């Protein structure tokens, strides 16, 4: 169970981003996580670093991040 938590520890904080990107978080959590980490350039399973970079990126330009997330998610799912 801890692997599940680590992988998605930041998801609860970005529900509004998933909503804007029209990404429904279901069984694809691992795939969504990989896409986000790829966009951010963060190593897999490093949740604190992912959350830190995600906050920076979305603070600078949330709409650009959402656009990139939609684009990359569509390619990878």
N, C-alpha and C positions, 0 to 999 in steps of 0.2 A: 504493500500500500504506500510506502514512503516514496517509491519511484514515481508513482502517480502524482503525489503531492508536489514533489520537487519539480517535475516537468511542468506543472500548471500553476505554480504558486502565485504567479502574477496575473493570471487570467481573471480573477475576481475583480481586479482593479481596472480592467479595460473592457468591461462589458459594453460601454458606450461606443468604443472603437469597433468592436465586432458588429454592433448594430448598424453603425454608419457604413461599414464595409459590406454589410449584408452577408456576414459569415455566421452561420449557425453552428455553435460549438456543441458537437455531439461526440461520436466515437472517433472523430478525426483529430482529437486533441494533440496527439503526437505529431501529426503532419502540420497542423497549424503552428505548433511550437517550433518545429524545424524551419518553417517559412519565416517566422518572426526572427528567429536567431540568425538566419541567413541574411536577412535584410540588415540586421544590426551588427553582424560580424562578431557574434558572441559564441563562445564554446558551448557545446551541448551540456546540459545539466548544471549550468552555472546560473541558477535563478537570480541571485542578488545582482550579478553583473547584467543579466538580461533586463531586469526591472530598472536598474540605474540607467542603462542606455535607452531603454524605451521611454522613460520619463524625459530624458534630454531631447530625444528625437521628436516626441509629440509636443513638447513645450515649444520647440523651435517652429515646427510646422506640422500640426496634427493632420491637416487635410492631405498633405503630400505623403505622409506615412500611410494614411488610409488608402490612398490611391495605389501606392506601391504594394501594400498588403493585398488588396483586391487583385491586382495584376499577377503577383507571384503566386497567390493561392490558386487562382484559376489555372495557372500553368502546371501546378504540382498536385492537384487533386483529381 
